[in-house]
Amino acid sequence: MTKPVELLKKARENYEKRKSENPDWTDSGHVLYQEDSGLAMLPKVIGRRYKKFMQSTDIPYRNMHVLRHTFASLLAKNGASPKDLQSLLGHSDSYTSIQIYTHSYKEVQRKNTMLLDQEIFEKGSEVG
């Protein structure tokens, strides 16, 4: 099975190669969704290319919305602030992000509570 990290590395290499070979390059900074000219692709073009690309790998196809949700859930689960998610996802306010990804924030709260308990009850007993 091809690992996503390997695919991203290959995409980055292609990006750098196109950038160095094209003197008229307009660098939008987007490694994965950029035309050969360097200009950003239209969303529907990205979707079609992504689907075609996924069909050429051993990785199961998931639509772009599922990837967006997974991306945001993983960030929230690992402590990204609602304000950061709002900015990254383009939500009008952070409340929207909190409402959608509440399950991830609850897991972060449990993890933080466990860390606090560990600090107080396990490490705290060593001090006194």
Short mmCIF file of the C-alpha atoms (twelve columns), coordinates in Angstrom:
data_MODEL
# 
_entry.id   MODEL 
# 
loop_
_atom_site.group_PDB 
_atom_site.id 
_atom_site.type_symbol 
_atom_site.label_atom_id 
_atom_site.label_alt_id 
_atom_site.label_comp_id 
_atom_site.label_asym_id 
_atom_site.label_seq_id 
_atom_site.Cartn_x 
_atom_site.Cartn_y 
_atom_site.Cartn_z 
_atom_site.pdbx_PDB_model_num 
ATOM 1   C CA . MET A 1   0.000   0.000  0.000   1 
ATOM 2   C CA . THR A 2   1.287   3.460  -0.887  1 
ATOM 3   C CA . LYS A 3   1.574   5.611  2.218   1 
ATOM 4   C CA . PRO A 4   0.079   9.128  2.136   1 
ATOM 5   C CA . VAL A 5   3.398   10.598 3.313   1 
ATOM 6   C CA . GLU A 6   5.156   9.073  0.294   1 
ATOM 7   C CA . LEU A 7   2.530   10.579 -1.992  1 
ATOM 8   C CA . LEU A 8   2.958   13.992 -0.394  1 
ATOM 9   C CA . LYS A 9   6.735   13.792 -0.783  1 
ATOM 10  C CA . LYS A 10  6.300   12.949 -4.455  1 
ATOM 11  C CA . ALA A 11  3.877   15.844 -4.890  1 
ATOM 12  C CA . ARG A 12  6.392   18.177 -3.238  1 
ATOM 13  C CA . GLU A 13  9.171   16.951 -5.567  1 
ATOM 14  C CA . ASN A 14  6.953   17.531 -8.622  1 
ATOM 15  C CA . TYR A 15  6.101   20.998 -7.325  1 
ATOM 16  C CA . GLU A 16  9.774   21.916 -6.866  1 
ATOM 17  C CA . LYS A 17  10.657  20.512 -10.306 1 
ATOM 18  C CA . ARG A 18  7.905   22.472 -12.093 1 
ATOM 19  C CA . LYS A 19  8.867   25.593 -10.192 1 
ATOM 20  C CA . SER A 20  12.544  25.336 -11.192 1 
ATOM 21  C CA . GLU A 21  11.792  24.502 -14.852 1 
ATOM 22  C CA . ASN A 22  9.264   27.274 -15.488 1 
ATOM 23  C CA . PRO A 23  10.672  30.847 -15.537 1 
ATOM 24  C CA . ASP A 24  7.141   32.323 -15.599 1 
ATOM 25  C CA . TRP A 25  6.082   30.438 -12.481 1 
ATOM 26  C CA . THR A 26  3.475   32.183 -10.327 1 
ATOM 27  C CA . ASP A 27  3.981   30.546 -6.958  1 
ATOM 28  C CA . SER A 28  0.733   30.318 -5.023  1 
ATOM 29  C CA . GLY A 29  2.444   28.065 -2.475  1 
ATOM 30  C CA . HIS A 30  -0.013  25.211 -2.964  1 
ATOM 31  C CA . VAL A 31  1.939   22.006 -3.507  1 
ATOM 32  C CA . LEU A 32  -1.021  19.766 -4.274  1 
ATOM 33  C CA . TYR A 33  -3.488  21.923 -6.184  1 
ATOM 34  C CA . GLN A 34  -1.654  24.080 -8.600  1 
ATOM 35  C CA . GLU A 35  -1.594  24.152 -12.387 1 
ATOM 36  C CA . ASP A 36  1.738   23.801 -14.211 1 
ATOM 37  C CA . SER A 37  1.755   27.605 -14.509 1 
ATOM 38  C CA . GLY A 38  1.707   27.896 -10.706 1 
ATOM 39  C CA . LEU A 39  -1.830  29.268 -10.605 1 
ATOM 40  C CA . ALA A 40  -4.368  27.688 -8.261  1 
ATOM 41  C CA . MET A 41  -6.748  25.098 -9.741  1 
ATOM 42  C CA . LEU A 42  -10.519 25.458 -9.727  1 
ATOM 43  C CA . PRO A 43  -12.180 23.373 -6.965  1 
ATOM 44  C CA . LYS A 44  -13.962 21.070 -9.447  1 
ATOM 45  C CA . VAL A 45  -10.636 20.366 -11.205 1 
ATOM 46  C CA . ILE A 46  -9.064  19.506 -7.855  1 
ATOM 47  C CA . GLY A 47  -11.928 17.124 -7.098  1 
ATOM 48  C CA . ARG A 48  -11.668 15.339 -10.445 1 
ATOM 49  C CA . ARG A 49  -7.887  15.005 -10.247 1 
ATOM 50  C CA . TYR A 50  -8.055  13.852 -6.650  1 
ATOM 51  C CA . LYS A 51  -10.601 11.142 -7.490  1 
ATOM 52  C CA . LYS A 52  -8.561  9.962  -10.482 1 
ATOM 53  C CA . PHE A 53  -5.394  9.965  -8.387  1 
ATOM 54  C CA . MET A 54  -7.016  7.979  -5.562  1 
ATOM 55  C CA . GLN A 55  -8.262  5.387  -8.037  1 
ATOM 56  C CA . SER A 56  -4.638  4.856  -9.117  1 
ATOM 57  C CA . THR A 57  -3.491  4.007  -5.563  1 
ATOM 58  C CA . ASP A 58  -4.299  1.345  -2.984  1 
ATOM 59  C CA . ILE A 59  -5.777  3.997  -0.687  1 
ATOM 60  C CA . PRO A 60  -9.587  3.796  -0.372  1 
ATOM 61  C CA . TYR A 61  -11.343 6.768  -1.967  1 
ATOM 62  C CA . ARG A 62  -12.972 9.276  0.379   1 
ATOM 63  C CA . ASN A 63  -14.548 12.444 -0.925  1 
ATOM 64  C CA . MET A 64  -13.038 15.847 -0.198  1 
ATOM 65  C CA . HIS A 65  -15.620 16.690 2.474   1 
ATOM 66  C CA . VAL A 66  -14.650 13.579 4.456   1 
ATOM 67  C CA . LEU A 67  -10.999 14.631 4.222   1 
ATOM 68  C CA . ARG A 68  -11.884 18.145 5.405   1 
ATOM 69  C CA . HIS A 69  -13.795 16.732 8.371   1 
ATOM 70  C CA . THR A 70  -10.978 14.302 9.235   1 
ATOM 71  C CA . PHE A 71  -8.413  17.107 8.997   1 
ATOM 72  C CA . ALA A 72  -10.423 19.336 11.332  1 
ATOM 73  C CA . SER A 73  -11.257 16.522 13.772  1 
ATOM 74  C CA . LEU A 74  -7.591  15.554 14.069  1 
ATOM 75  C CA . LEU A 75  -6.577  19.160 14.687  1 
ATOM 76  C CA . ALA A 76  -9.293  19.608 17.323  1 
ATOM 77  C CA . LYS A 77  -8.453  16.276 18.961  1 
ATOM 78  C CA . ASN A 78  -4.811  17.359 19.238  1 
ATOM 79  C CA . GLY A 79  -5.619  20.678 20.851  1 
ATOM 80  C CA . ALA A 80  -6.093  23.182 18.012  1 
ATOM 81  C CA . SER A 81  -8.128  26.116 19.230  1 
ATOM 82  C CA . PRO A 82  -11.632 26.758 17.867  1 
ATOM 83  C CA . LYS A 83  -10.340 30.088 16.535  1 
ATOM 84  C CA . ASP A 84  -7.612  28.320 14.543  1 
ATOM 85  C CA . LEU A 85  -10.132 25.847 13.128  1 
ATOM 86  C CA . GLN A 86  -12.460 28.704 12.218  1 
ATOM 87  C CA . SER A 87  -9.679  30.373 10.288  1 
ATOM 88  C CA . LEU A 88  -8.489  27.207 8.531   1 
ATOM 89  C CA . LEU A 89  -11.976 26.034 7.577   1 
ATOM 90  C CA . GLY A 90  -13.428 29.419 6.687   1 
ATOM 91  C CA . HIS A 91  -16.269 29.283 9.210   1 
ATOM 92  C CA . SER A 92  -17.952 32.610 9.932   1 
ATOM 93  C CA . ASP A 93  -17.331 32.207 13.679  1 
ATOM 94  C CA . SER A 94  -15.585 29.828 16.061  1 
ATOM 95  C CA . TYR A 95  -18.932 28.719 17.529  1 
ATOM 96  C CA . THR A 96  -19.612 26.877 14.251  1 
ATOM 97  C CA . SER A 97  -16.329 25.002 14.590  1 
ATOM 98  C CA . ILE A 98  -17.089 24.088 18.209  1 
ATOM 99  C CA . GLN A 99  -20.592 22.853 17.312  1 
ATOM 100 C CA . ILE A 100 -19.318 20.611 14.512  1 
ATOM 101 C CA . TYR A 101 -16.241 19.247 16.286  1 
ATOM 102 C CA . THR A 102 -17.575 19.047 19.864  1 
ATOM 103 C CA . HIS A 103 -16.742 15.335 20.041  1 
ATOM 104 C CA . SER A 104 -13.065 16.095 19.463  1 
ATOM 105 C CA . TYR A 105 -12.986 18.870 22.052  1 
ATOM 106 C CA . LYS A 106 -14.581 16.594 24.653  1 
ATOM 107 C CA . GLU A 107 -11.771 14.101 24.086  1 
ATOM 108 C CA . VAL A 108 -9.193  16.897 24.559  1 
ATOM 109 C CA . GLN A 109 -10.940 17.915 27.798  1 
ATOM 110 C CA . ARG A 110 -10.786 14.317 29.094  1 
ATOM 111 C CA . LYS A 111 -7.103  14.096 28.170  1 
ATOM 112 C CA . ASN A 112 -6.312  17.414 29.878  1 
ATOM 113 C CA . THR A 113 -8.242  16.378 32.984  1 
ATOM 114 C CA . MET A 114 -6.277  13.136 33.155  1 
ATOM 115 C CA . LEU A 115 -3.019  15.088 32.829  1 
ATOM 116 C CA . LEU A 116 -4.086  17.400 35.643  1 
ATOM 117 C CA . ASP A 117 -5.062  14.433 37.839  1 
ATOM 118 C CA . GLN A 118 -1.698  12.834 37.117  1 
ATOM 119 C CA . GLU A 119 0.125   16.053 38.012  1 
ATOM 120 C CA . ILE A 120 -1.783  16.536 41.251  1 
ATOM 121 C CA . PHE A 121 -2.180  13.003 42.538  1 
ATOM 122 C CA . GLU A 122 0.912   11.231 41.232  1 
ATOM 123 C CA . LYS A 123 3.591   13.881 40.987  1 
ATOM 124 C CA . GLY A 124 2.123   16.031 43.766  1 
ATOM 125 C CA . SER A 125 2.558   13.253 46.297  1 
ATOM 126 C CA . GLU A 126 6.300   13.153 45.540  1 
ATOM 127 C CA . VAL A 127 6.749   16.799 46.562  1 
ATOM 128 C CA . GLY A 128 5.284   16.641 50.077  1 
# 
